[in-house]
Each structure stands twice: as C-alpha cells, then as structure tokens.
C-alpha cells in the first residue's frame, strides 16, 4: 500500500494550526473508514455504529490533513 500512518495527534495538530479548531478523534476515525483505512473500535463505543460521525463541513479539513501527511492521495 505504501501509505504511512500519521497519528490522530498529527492530524489534530495540522487542523488546529490551519483552521483553528480541533477535530474529534471519532471524526478522524470516521474519515479514515471512508477511505478504507482500518480503525479499531474505540474502547468507549457503546454499540456497533459510530454515534458521532464527522460533520460534512469538517470532513474537507481532515481529508486535507490526511493528504498532507501522506495517508491518502
């Protein structure tokens, strides 16, 4: 695959520096899943479905961070 995995903190740091807000880890996991990147269920997840998916208006910034960090093309 050749993709490197940046950490959630790397993604959060990029987004806060460029956009001034911190993406929730569940939003990052949701975006990662949409790109086929496997994520482990959060230990505090209550059910099989994500309760707090990434809001559509936040997704582009998270995707940009993932691209910039070499996680996706």
mmCIF file of the N, C-alpha and C atoms, coordinates in Angstrom:
data_MODEL
# 
_entry.id   MODEL 
# 
loop_
_atom_site.group_PDB 
_atom_site.id 
_atom_site.type_symbol 
_atom_site.label_atom_id 
_atom_site.label_alt_id 
_atom_site.label_comp_id 
_atom_site.label_asym_id 
_atom_site.label_entity_id 
_atom_site.label_seq_id 
_atom_site.pdbx_PDB_ins_code 
_atom_site.Cartn_x 
_atom_site.Cartn_y 
_atom_site.Cartn_z 
_atom_site.occupancy 
_atom_site.B_iso_or_equiv 
_atom_site.pdbx_formal_charge 
_atom_site.auth_seq_id 
_atom_site.auth_comp_id 
_atom_site.auth_asym_id 
_atom_site.auth_atom_id 
_atom_site.pdbx_PDB_model_num 
ATOM 1   N N  . UNK A 1 1  ? 0.812   -1.188 0.000  1.00 0.00 ? 1  UNK A N  1 
ATOM 2   C CA . UNK A 1 1  ? 0.000   0.000  0.000  1.00 0.00 ? 1  UNK A CA 1 
ATOM 3   C C  . UNK A 1 1  ? 0.856   1.251  0.000  1.00 0.00 ? 1  UNK A C  1 
ATOM 4   N N  . UNK A 1 2  ? 1.919   1.284  0.733  1.00 0.00 ? 2  UNK A N  1 
ATOM 5   C CA . UNK A 1 2  ? 2.807   2.416  0.706  1.00 0.00 ? 2  UNK A CA 1 
ATOM 6   C C  . UNK A 1 2  ? 2.324   3.637  1.470  1.00 0.00 ? 2  UNK A C  1 
ATOM 7   N N  . UNK A 1 3  ? 1.203   3.512  2.152  1.00 0.00 ? 3  UNK A N  1 
ATOM 8   C CA . UNK A 1 3  ? 0.692   4.651  2.907  1.00 0.00 ? 3  UNK A CA 1 
ATOM 9   C C  . UNK A 1 3  ? 1.320   4.656  4.286  1.00 0.00 ? 3  UNK A C  1 
ATOM 10  N N  . UNK A 1 4  ? 1.714   5.828  4.743  1.00 0.00 ? 4  UNK A N  1 
ATOM 11  C CA . UNK A 1 4  ? 2.215   5.885  6.109  1.00 0.00 ? 4  UNK A CA 1 
ATOM 12  C C  . UNK A 1 4  ? 1.068   6.354  6.991  1.00 0.00 ? 4  UNK A C  1 
ATOM 13  N N  . UNK A 1 5  ? 1.138   5.967  8.224  1.00 0.00 ? 5  UNK A N  1 
ATOM 14  C CA . UNK A 1 5  ? 0.064   6.313  9.136  1.00 0.00 ? 5  UNK A CA 1 
ATOM 15  C C  . UNK A 1 5  ? 0.498   7.409  10.083 1.00 0.00 ? 5  UNK A C  1 
ATOM 16  N N  . UNK A 1 6  ? -0.082  8.553  9.891  1.00 0.00 ? 6  UNK A N  1 
ATOM 17  C CA . UNK A 1 6  ? 0.116   9.642  10.843 1.00 0.00 ? 6  UNK A CA 1 
ATOM 18  C C  . UNK A 1 6  ? -0.767  9.335  12.055 1.00 0.00 ? 6  UNK A C  1 
ATOM 19  N N  . UNK A 1 7  ? -0.430  9.905  13.162 1.00 0.00 ? 7  UNK A N  1 
ATOM 20  C CA . UNK A 1 7  ? -1.235  9.688  14.364 1.00 0.00 ? 7  UNK A CA 1 
ATOM 21  C C  . UNK A 1 7  ? -2.435  10.644 14.369 1.00 0.00 ? 7  UNK A C  1 
ATOM 22  N N  . UNK A 1 8  ? -3.377  10.342 15.231 1.00 0.00 ? 8  UNK A N  1 
ATOM 23  C CA . UNK A 1 8  ? -4.522  11.227 15.395 1.00 0.00 ? 8  UNK A CA 1 
ATOM 24  C C  . UNK A 1 8  ? -4.027  12.604 15.835 1.00 0.00 ? 8  UNK A C  1 
ATOM 25  N N  . UNK A 1 9  ? -3.020  12.633 16.679 1.00 0.00 ? 9  UNK A N  1 
ATOM 26  C CA . UNK A 1 9  ? -2.466  13.905 17.151 1.00 0.00 ? 9  UNK A CA 1 
ATOM 27  C C  . UNK A 1 9  ? -1.848  14.695 15.998 1.00 0.00 ? 9  UNK A C  1 
ATOM 28  N N  . UNK A 1 10 ? -1.188  14.010 15.067 1.00 0.00 ? 10 UNK A N  1 
ATOM 29  C CA . UNK A 1 10 ? -0.629  14.683 13.890 1.00 0.00 ? 10 UNK A CA 1 
ATOM 30  C C  . UNK A 1 10 ? -1.744  15.371 13.092 1.00 0.00 ? 10 UNK A C  1 
ATOM 31  N N  . UNK A 1 11 ? -2.835  14.668 12.901 1.00 0.00 ? 11 UNK A N  1 
ATOM 32  C CA . UNK A 1 11 ? -3.965  15.214 12.149 1.00 0.00 ? 11 UNK A CA 1 
ATOM 33  C C  . UNK A 1 11 ? -4.581  16.387 12.910 1.00 0.00 ? 11 UNK A C  1 
ATOM 34  N N  . UNK A 1 12 ? -4.779  16.218 14.197 1.00 0.00 ? 12 UNK A N  1 
ATOM 35  C CA . UNK A 1 12 ? -5.359  17.295 15.006 1.00 0.00 ? 12 UNK A CA 1 
ATOM 36  C C  . UNK A 1 12 ? -4.462  18.527 14.988 1.00 0.00 ? 12 UNK A C  1 
ATOM 37  N N  . UNK A 1 13 ? -3.160  18.332 15.086 1.00 0.00 ? 13 UNK A N  1 
ATOM 38  C CA . UNK A 1 13 ? -2.218  19.451 15.093 1.00 0.00 ? 13 UNK A CA 1 
ATOM 39  C C  . UNK A 1 13 ? -2.274  20.214 13.773 1.00 0.00 ? 13 UNK A C  1 
ATOM 40  N N  . UNK A 1 14 ? -2.308  19.492 12.663 1.00 0.00 ? 14 UNK A N  1 
ATOM 41  C CA . UNK A 1 14 ? -2.396  20.140 11.357 1.00 0.00 ? 14 UNK A CA 1 
ATOM 42  C C  . UNK A 1 14 ? -3.670  20.982 11.258 1.00 0.00 ? 14 UNK A C  1 
ATOM 43  N N  . UNK A 1 15 ? -4.797  20.378 11.635 1.00 0.00 ? 15 UNK A N  1 
ATOM 44  C CA . UNK A 1 15 ? -6.086  21.072 11.500 1.00 0.00 ? 15 UNK A CA 1 
ATOM 45  C C  . UNK A 1 15 ? -6.151  22.294 12.412 1.00 0.00 ? 15 UNK A C  1 
ATOM 46  N N  . UNK A 1 16 ? -5.675  22.172 13.640 1.00 0.00 ? 16 UNK A N  1 
ATOM 47  C CA . UNK A 1 16 ? -5.758  23.331 14.541 1.00 0.00 ? 16 UNK A CA 1 
ATOM 48  C C  . UNK A 1 16 ? -4.864  24.471 14.056 1.00 0.00 ? 16 UNK A C  1 
ATOM 49  N N  . UNK A 1 17 ? -3.692  24.135 13.525 1.00 0.00 ? 17 UNK A N  1 
ATOM 50  C CA . UNK A 1 17 ? -2.798  25.193 13.026 1.00 0.00 ? 17 UNK A CA 1 
ATOM 51  C C  . UNK A 1 17 ? -3.376  25.894 11.805 1.00 0.00 ? 17 UNK A C  1 
ATOM 52  N N  . UNK A 1 18 ? -4.005  25.141 10.922 1.00 0.00 ? 18 UNK A N  1 
ATOM 53  C CA . UNK A 1 18 ? -4.503  25.734 9.678  1.00 0.00 ? 18 UNK A CA 1 
ATOM 54  C C  . UNK A 1 18 ? -5.914  26.299 9.813  1.00 0.00 ? 18 UNK A C  1 
ATOM 55  N N  . UNK A 1 19 ? -6.772  25.634 10.591 1.00 0.00 ? 19 UNK A N  1 
ATOM 56  C CA . UNK A 1 19 ? -8.180  26.016 10.623 1.00 0.00 ? 19 UNK A CA 1 
ATOM 57  C C  . UNK A 1 19 ? -8.661  26.543 11.977 1.00 0.00 ? 19 UNK A C  1 
ATOM 58  N N  . UNK A 1 20 ? -7.874  26.334 13.029 1.00 0.00 ? 20 UNK A N  1 
ATOM 59  C CA . UNK A 1 20 ? -8.229  26.889 14.329 1.00 0.00 ? 20 UNK A CA 1 
ATOM 60  C C  . UNK A 1 20 ? -9.242  26.101 15.136 1.00 0.00 ? 20 UNK A C  1 
ATOM 61  N N  . UNK A 1 21 ? -9.482  24.867 14.783 1.00 0.00 ? 21 UNK A N  1 
ATOM 62  C CA . UNK A 1 21 ? -10.358 24.013 15.589 1.00 0.00 ? 21 UNK A CA 1 
ATOM 63  C C  . UNK A 1 21 ? -9.750  22.616 15.667 1.00 0.00 ? 21 UNK A C  1 
ATOM 64  N N  . UNK A 1 22 ? -10.109 21.871 16.695 1.00 0.00 ? 22 UNK A N  1 
ATOM 65  C CA . UNK A 1 22 ? -9.552  20.538 16.922 1.00 0.00 ? 22 UNK A CA 1 
ATOM 66  C C  . UNK A 1 22 ? -10.574 19.476 16.517 1.00 0.00 ? 22 UNK A C  1 
ATOM 67  N N  . UNK A 1 23 ? -10.243 18.631 15.542 1.00 0.00 ? 23 UNK A N  1 
ATOM 68  C CA . UNK A 1 23 ? -11.171 17.572 15.174 1.00 0.00 ? 23 UNK A CA 1 
ATOM 69  C C  . UNK A 1 23 ? -11.231 16.489 16.260 1.00 0.00 ? 23 UNK A C  1 
ATOM 70  N N  . UNK A 1 24 ? -12.418 16.033 16.533 1.00 0.00 ? 24 UNK A N  1 
ATOM 71  C CA . UNK A 1 24 ? -12.585 14.946 17.496 1.00 0.00 ? 24 UNK A CA 1 
ATOM 72  C C  . UNK A 1 24 ? -12.000 13.665 16.901 1.00 0.00 ? 24 UNK A C  1 
ATOM 73  N N  . UNK A 1 25 ? -11.500 12.799 17.766 1.00 0.00 ? 25 UNK A N  1 
ATOM 74  C CA . UNK A 1 25 ? -10.896 11.558 17.271 1.00 0.00 ? 25 UNK A CA 1 
ATOM 75  C C  . UNK A 1 25 ? -11.933 10.695 16.550 1.00 0.00 ? 25 UNK A C  1 
ATOM 76  N N  . UNK A 1 26 ? -13.185 10.737 16.980 1.00 0.00 ? 26 UNK A N  1 
ATOM 77  C CA . UNK A 1 26 ? -14.214 9.942  16.306 1.00 0.00 ? 26 UNK A CA 1 
ATOM 78  C C  . UNK A 1 26 ? -14.454 10.463 14.888 1.00 0.00 ? 26 UNK A C  1 
ATOM 79  N N  . UNK A 1 27 ? -14.290 11.766 14.672 1.00 0.00 ? 27 UNK A N  1 
ATOM 80  C CA . UNK A 1 27 ? -14.425 12.306 13.319 1.00 0.00 ? 27 UNK A CA 1 
ATOM 81  C C  . UNK A 1 27 ? -13.293 11.800 12.439 1.00 0.00 ? 27 UNK A C  1 
ATOM 82  N N  . UNK A 1 28 ? -12.082 11.789 12.987 1.00 0.00 ? 28 UNK A N  1 
ATOM 83  C CA . UNK A 1 28 ? -10.926 11.312 12.228 1.00 0.00 ? 28 UNK A CA 1 
ATOM 84  C C  . UNK A 1 28 ? -11.123 9.836  11.874 1.00 0.00 ? 28 UNK A C  1 
ATOM 85  N N  . UNK A 1 29 ? -11.570 9.045  12.828 1.00 0.00 ? 29 UNK A N  1 
ATOM 86  C CA . UNK A 1 29 ? -11.811 7.623  12.580 1.00 0.00 ? 29 UNK A CA 1 
ATOM 87  C C  . UNK A 1 29 ? -12.868 7.439  11.495 1.00 0.00 ? 29 UNK A C  1 
ATOM 88  N N  . UNK A 1 30 ? -13.904 8.250  11.511 1.00 0.00 ? 30 UNK A N  1 
ATOM 89  C CA . UNK A 1 30 ? -14.962 8.166  10.511 1.00 0.00 ? 30 UNK A CA 1 
ATOM 90  C C  . UNK A 1 30 ? -14.405 8.446  9.119  1.00 0.00 ? 30 UNK A C  1 
ATOM 91  N N  . UNK A 1 31 ? -13.587 9.483  8.986  1.00 0.00 ? 31 UNK A N  1 
ATOM 92  C CA . UNK A 1 31 ? -12.994 9.819  7.692  1.00 0.00 ? 31 UNK A CA 1 
ATOM 93  C C  . UNK A 1 31 ? -12.040 8.707  7.244  1.00 0.00 ? 31 UNK A C  1 
ATOM 94  N N  . UNK A 1 32 ? -11.238 8.190  8.174  1.00 0.00 ? 32 UNK A N  1 
ATOM 95  C CA . UNK A 1 32 ? -10.327 7.099  7.833  1.00 0.00 ? 32 UNK A CA 1 
ATOM 96  C C  . UNK A 1 32 ? -11.097 5.904  7.284  1.00 0.00 ? 32 UNK A C  1 
ATOM 97  N N  . UNK A 1 33 ? -12.210 5.554  7.923  1.00 0.00 ? 33 UNK A N  1 
ATOM 98  C CA . UNK A 1 33 ? -13.016 4.425  7.461  1.00 0.00 ? 33 UNK A CA 1 
ATOM 99  C C  . UNK A 1 33 ? -13.562 4.669  6.058  1.00 0.00 ? 33 UNK A C  1 
ATOM 100 N N  . UNK A 1 34 ? -13.952 5.894  5.767  1.00 0.00 ? 34 UNK A N  1 
ATOM 101 C CA . UNK A 1 34 ? -14.485 6.225  4.437  1.00 0.00 ? 34 UNK A CA 1 
ATOM 102 C C  . UNK A 1 34 ? -13.437 6.006  3.346  1.00 0.00 ? 34 UNK A C  1 
ATOM 103 N N  . UNK A 1 35 ? -12.162 6.099  3.709  1.00 0.00 ? 35 UNK A N  1 
ATOM 104 C CA . UNK A 1 35 ? -11.072 5.864  2.764  1.00 0.00 ? 35 UNK A CA 1 
ATOM 105 C C  . UNK A 1 35 ? -10.538 4.432  2.845  1.00 0.00 ? 35 UNK A C  1 
ATOM 106 N N  . UNK A 1 36 ? -11.221 3.585  3.585  1.00 0.00 ? 36 UNK A N  1 
ATOM 107 C CA . UNK A 1 36 ? -10.823 2.179  3.668  1.00 0.00 ? 36 UNK A CA 1 
ATOM 108 C C  . UNK A 1 36 ? -9.659  1.908  4.591  1.00 0.00 ? 36 UNK A C  1 
ATOM 109 N N  . UNK A 1 37 ? -9.330  2.865  5.446  1.00 0.00 ? 37 UNK A N  1 
ATOM 110 C CA . UNK A 1 37 ? -8.257  2.661  6.414  1.00 0.00 ? 37 UNK A CA 1 
ATOM 111 C C  . UNK A 1 37 ? -8.869  2.034  7.661  1.00 0.00 ? 37 UNK A C  1 
ATOM 112 N N  . UNK A 1 38 ? -8.334  0.906  8.037  1.00 0.00 ? 38 UNK A N  1 
ATOM 113 C CA . UNK A 1 38 ? -8.886  0.191  9.193  1.00 0.00 ? 38 UNK A CA 1 
ATOM 114 C C  . UNK A 1 38 ? -8.617  0.950  10.484 1.00 0.00 ? 38 UNK A C  1 
ATOM 115 N N  . UNK A 1 39 ? -9.637  0.998  11.322 1.00 0.00 ? 39 UNK A N  1 
ATOM 116 C CA . UNK A 1 39 ? -9.516  1.601  12.644 1.00 0.00 ? 39 UNK A CA 1 
ATOM 117 C C  . UNK A 1 39 ? -10.080 0.614  13.662 1.00 0.00 ? 39 UNK A C  1 
ATOM 118 N N  . UNK A 1 40 ? -9.544  0.672  14.850 1.00 0.00 ? 40 UNK A N  1 
ATOM 119 C CA . UNK A 1 40 ? -10.066 -0.175 15.923 1.00 0.00 ? 40 UNK A CA 1 
ATOM 120 C C  . UNK A 1 40 ? -11.255 0.526  16.578 1.00 0.00 ? 40 UNK A C  1 
ATOM 121 N N  . UNK A 1 41 ? -12.230 -0.243 17.058 1.00 0.00 ? 41 UNK A N  1 
ATOM 122 C CA . UNK A 1 41 ? -13.335 0.390  17.775 1.00 0.00 ? 41 UNK A CA 1 
ATOM 123 C C  . UNK A 1 41 ? -12.813 1.090  19.032 1.00 0.00 ? 41 UNK A C  1 
ATOM 124 N N  . UNK A 1 42 ? -13.336 2.258  19.290 1.00 0.00 ? 42 UNK A N  1 
ATOM 125 C CA . UNK A 1 42 ? -12.944 2.989  20.494 1.00 0.00 ? 42 UNK A CA 1 
ATOM 126 C C  . UNK A 1 42 ? -13.392 2.208  21.727 1.00 0.00 ? 42 UNK A C  1 
ATOM 127 N N  . UNK A 1 43 ? -12.586 2.225  22.780 1.00 0.00 ? 43 UNK A N  1 
ATOM 128 C CA . UNK A 1 43 ? -12.960 1.470  23.973 1.00 0.00 ? 43 UNK A CA 1 
ATOM 129 C C  . UNK A 1 43 ? -14.240 1.993  24.631 1.00 0.00 ? 43 UNK A C  1 
ATOM 130 N N  . UNK A 1 44 ? -14.588 3.232  24.356 1.00 0.00 ? 44 UNK A N  1 
ATOM 131 C CA . UNK A 1 44 ? -15.798 3.786  24.962 1.00 0.00 ? 44 UNK A CA 1 
ATOM 132 C C  . UNK A 1 44 ? -17.011 3.716  24.036 1.00 0.00 ? 44 UNK A C  1 
ATOM 133 N N  . UNK A 1 45 ? -16.880 3.042  22.899 1.00 0.00 ? 45 UNK A N  1 
ATOM 134 C CA . UNK A 1 45 ? -18.009 2.913  21.969 1.00 0.00 ? 45 UNK A CA 1 
ATOM 135 C C  . UNK A 1 45 ? -19.087 2.060  22.614 1.00 0.00 ? 45 UNK A C  1 
ATOM 136 N N  . UNK A 1 46 ? -20.316 2.522  22.535 1.00 0.00 ? 46 UNK A N  1 
ATOM 137 C CA . UNK A 1 46 ? -21.429 1.845  23.200 1.00 0.00 ? 46 UNK A CA 1 
ATOM 138 C C  . UNK A 1 46 ? -22.093 0.793  22.329 1.00 0.00 ? 46 UNK A C  1 
ATOM 139 N N  . UNK A 1 47 ? -21.991 0.931  21.037 1.00 0.00 ? 47 UNK A N  1 
ATOM 140 C CA . UNK A 1 47 ? -22.636 -0.021 20.136 1.00 0.00 ? 47 UNK A CA 1 
ATOM 141 C C  . UNK A 1 47 ? -21.804 -0.220 18.889 1.00 0.00 ? 47 UNK A C  1 
ATOM 142 N N  . UNK A 1 48 ? -22.340 -0.977 17.924 1.00 0.00 ? 48 UNK A N  1 
ATOM 143 C CA . UNK A 1 48 ? -21.563 -1.254 16.712 1.00 0.00 ? 48 UNK A CA 1 
ATOM 144 C C  . UNK A 1 48 ? -21.444 -0.055 15.770 1.00 0.00 ? 48 UNK A C  1 
ATOM 145 N N  . UNK A 1 49 ? -22.349 0.897  15.879 1.00 0.00 ? 49 UNK A N  1 
ATOM 146 C CA . UNK A 1 49 ? -22.342 2.057  14.985 1.00 0.00 ? 49 UNK A CA 1 
ATOM 147 C C  . UNK A 1 49 ? -21.688 3.255  15.662 1.00 0.00 ? 49 UNK A C  1 
ATOM 148 N N  . UNK A 1 50 ? -21.065 4.096  14.844 1.00 0.00 ? 50 UNK A N  1 
ATOM 149 C CA . UNK A 1 50 ? -20.453 5.327  15.340 1.00 0.00 ? 50 UNK A CA 1 
ATOM 150 C C  . UNK A 1 50 ? -21.568 6.295  15.717 1.00 0.00 ? 50 UNK A C  1 
ATOM 151 N N  . UNK A 1 51 ? -21.541 6.776  16.960 1.00 0.00 ? 51 UNK A N  1 
ATOM 152 C CA . UNK A 1 51 ? -22.576 7.689  17.437 1.00 0.00 ? 51 UNK A CA 1 
ATOM 153 C C  . UNK A 1 51 ? -22.334 9.121  16.984 1.00 0.00 ? 51 UNK A C  1 
ATOM 154 N N  . UNK A 1 52 ? -21.090 9.457  16.701 1.00 0.00 ? 52 UNK A N  1 
ATOM 155 C CA . UNK A 1 52 ? -20.746 10.837 16.380 1.00 0.00 ? 52 UNK A CA 1 
ATOM 156 C C  . UNK A 1 52 ? -19.912 10.879 15.097 1.00 0.00 ? 52 UNK A C  1 
ATOM 157 N N  . UNK A 1 53 ? -20.548 10.661 13.923 1.00 0.00 ? 53 UNK A N  1 
ATOM 158 C CA . UNK A 1 53 ? -19.772 10.713 12.677 1.00 0.00 ? 53 UNK A CA 1 
ATOM 159 C C  . UNK A 1 53 ? -19.300 12.128 12.382 1.00 0.00 ? 53 UNK A C  1 
ATOM 160 N N  . UNK A 1 54 ? -18.349 12.224 11.495 1.00 0.00 ? 54 UNK A N  1 
ATOM 161 C CA . UNK A 1 54 ? -17.778 13.521 11.142 1.00 0.00 ? 54 UNK A CA 1 
ATOM 162 C C  . UNK A 1 54 ? -18.820 14.384 10.429 1.00 0.00 ? 54 UNK A C  1 
ATOM 163 N N  . UNK A 1 55 ? -19.027 15.606 10.907 1.00 0.00 ? 55 UNK A N  1 
ATOM 164 C CA . UNK A 1 55 ? -19.946 16.515 10.205 1.00 0.00 ? 55 UNK A CA 1 
ATOM 165 C C  . UNK A 1 55 ? -19.407 16.824 8.807  1.00 0.00 ? 55 UNK A C  1 
ATOM 166 N N  . UNK A 1 56 ? -20.293 16.905 7.817  1.00 0.00 ? 56 UNK A N  1 
ATOM 167 C CA . UNK A 1 56 ? -19.839 17.138 6.443  1.00 0.00 ? 56 UNK A CA 1 
ATOM 168 C C  . UNK A 1 56 ? -18.980 18.387 6.277  1.00 0.00 ? 56 UNK A C  1 
ATOM 169 N N  . UNK A 1 57 ? -19.245 19.427 7.042  1.00 0.00 ? 57 UNK A N  1 
ATOM 170 C CA . UNK A 1 57 ? -18.466 20.668 6.889  1.00 0.00 ? 57 UNK A CA 1 
ATOM 171 C C  . UNK A 1 57 ? -17.055 20.554 7.464  1.00 0.00 ? 57 UNK A C  1 
ATOM 172 N N  . UNK A 1 58 ? -16.797 19.549 8.307  1.00 0.00 ? 58 UNK A N  1 
ATOM 173 C CA . UNK A 1 58 ? -15.467 19.355 8.903  1.00 0.00 ? 58 UNK A CA 1 
ATOM 174 C C  . UNK A 1 58 ? -14.606 18.382 8.098  1.00 0.00 ? 58 UNK A C  1 
ATOM 175 N N  . UNK A 1 59 ? -15.247 17.547 7.302  1.00 0.00 ? 59 UNK A N  1 
ATOM 176 C CA . UNK A 1 59 ? -14.560 16.490 6.559  1.00 0.00 ? 59 UNK A CA 1 
ATOM 177 C C  . UNK A 1 59 ? -13.444 17.005 5.642  1.00 0.00 ? 59 UNK A C  1 
ATOM 178 N N  . UNK A 1 60 ? -13.634 18.079 4.858  1.00 0.00 ? 60 UNK A N  1 
ATOM 179 C CA . UNK A 1 60 ? -12.558 18.518 3.957  1.00 0.00 ? 60 UNK A CA 1 
ATOM 180 C C  . UNK A 1 60 ? -11.253 18.864 4.671  1.00 0.00 ? 60 UNK A C  1 
ATOM 181 N N  . UNK A 1 61 ? -11.329 19.477 5.835  1.00 0.00 ? 61 UNK A N  1 
ATOM 182 C CA . UNK A 1 61 ? -10.100 19.834 6.561  1.00 0.00 ? 61 UNK A CA 1 
ATOM 183 C C  . UNK A 1 61 ? -9.369  18.577 7.035  1.00 0.00 ? 61 UNK A C  1 
ATOM 184 N N  . UNK A 1 62 ? -10.109 17.585 7.502  1.00 0.00 ? 62 UNK A N  1 
ATOM 185 C CA . UNK A 1 62 ? -9.498  16.335 7.967  1.00 0.00 ? 62 UNK A CA 1 
ATOM 186 C C  . UNK A 1 62 ? -8.894  15.589 6.779  1.00 0.00 ? 62 UNK A C  1 
ATOM 187 N N  . UNK A 1 63 ? -9.611  15.561 5.660  1.00 0.00 ? 63 UNK A N  1 
ATOM 188 C CA . UNK A 1 63 ? -9.080  14.913 4.458  1.00 0.00 ? 63 UNK A CA 1 
ATOM 189 C C  . UNK A 1 63 ? -7.810  15.619 3.985  1.00 0.00 ? 63 UNK A C  1 
ATOM 190 N N  . UNK A 1 64 ? -7.805  16.942 4.027  1.00 0.00 ? 64 UNK A N  1 
ATOM 191 C CA . UNK A 1 64 ? -6.610  17.693 3.626  1.00 0.00 ? 64 UNK A CA 1 
ATOM 192 C C  . UNK A 1 64 ? -5.422  17.331 4.506  1.00 0.00 ? 64 UNK A C  1 
ATOM 193 N N  . UNK A 1 65 ? -5.654  17.257 5.807  1.00 0.00 ? 65 UNK A N  1 
ATOM 194 C CA . UNK A 1 65 ? -4.576  16.882 6.732  1.00 0.00 ? 65 UNK A CA 1 
ATOM 195 C C  . UNK A 1 65 ? -4.061  15.486 6.407  1.00 0.00 ? 65 UNK A C  1 
ATOM 196 N N  . UNK A 1 66 ? -4.971  14.563 6.129  1.00 0.00 ? 66 UNK A N  1 
ATOM 197 C CA . UNK A 1 66 ? -4.562  13.200 5.812  1.00 0.00 ? 66 UNK A CA 1 
ATOM 198 C C  . UNK A 1 66 ? -3.754  13.158 4.512  1.00 0.00 ? 66 UNK A C  1 
ATOM 199 N N  . UNK A 1 67 ? -4.159  13.955 3.533  1.00 0.00 ? 67 UNK A N  1 
ATOM 200 C CA . UNK A 1 67 ? -3.390  14.023 2.281  1.00 0.00 ? 67 UNK A CA 1 
ATOM 201 C C  . UNK A 1 67 ? -1.999  14.610 2.529  1.00 0.00 ? 67 UNK A C  1 
ATOM 202 N N  . UNK A 1 68 ? -1.963  15.709 3.247  1.00 0.00 ? 68 UNK A N  1 
ATOM 203 C CA . UNK A 1 68 ? -0.704  16.406 3.528  1.00 0.00 ? 68 UNK A CA 1 
ATOM 204 C C  . UNK A 1 68 ? 0.260   15.516 4.306  1.00 0.00 ? 68 UNK A C  1 
ATOM 205 N N  . UNK A 1 69 ? -0.300  14.645 5.161  1.00 0.00 ? 69 UNK A N  1 
ATOM 206 C CA . UNK A 1 69 ? 0.521   13.753 5.977  1.00 0.00 ? 69 UNK A CA 1 
ATOM 207 C C  . UNK A 1 69 ? 0.803   12.413 5.277  1.00 0.00 ? 69 UNK A C  1 
ATOM 208 N N  . UNK A 1 70 ? 0.380   12.289 4.025  1.00 0.00 ? 70 UNK A N  1 
ATOM 209 C CA . UNK A 1 70 ? 0.708   11.105 3.235  1.00 0.00 ? 70 UNK A CA 1 
ATOM 210 C C  . UNK A 1 70 ? -0.140  9.880  3.513  1.00 0.00 ? 70 UNK A C  1 
ATOM 211 N N  . UNK A 1 71 ? -1.289  10.060 4.137  1.00 0.00 ? 71 UNK A N  1 
ATOM 212 C CA . UNK A 1 71 ? -2.136  8.913  4.450  1.00 0.00 ? 71 UNK A CA 1 
ATOM 213 C C  . UNK A 1 71 ? -3.035  8.512  3.274  1.00 0.00 ? 71 UNK A C  1 
ATOM 214 N N  . UNK A 1 72 ? -3.446  9.499  2.486  1.00 0.00 ? 72 UNK A N  1 
ATOM 215 C CA . UNK A 1 72 ? -4.299  9.260  1.333  1.00 0.00 ? 72 UNK A CA 1 
ATOM 216 C C  . UNK A 1 72 ? -3.792  10.089 0.171  1.00 0.00 ? 72 UNK A C  1 
ATOM 217 N N  . UNK A 1 73 ? -4.287  9.796  -1.010 1.00 0.00 ? 73 UNK A N  1 
ATOM 218 C CA . UNK A 1 73 ? -3.874  10.548 -2.208 1.00 0.00 ? 73 UNK A CA 1 
ATOM 219 C C  . UNK A 1 73 ? -4.911  11.572 -2.570 1.00 0.00 ? 73 UNK A C  1 
# 
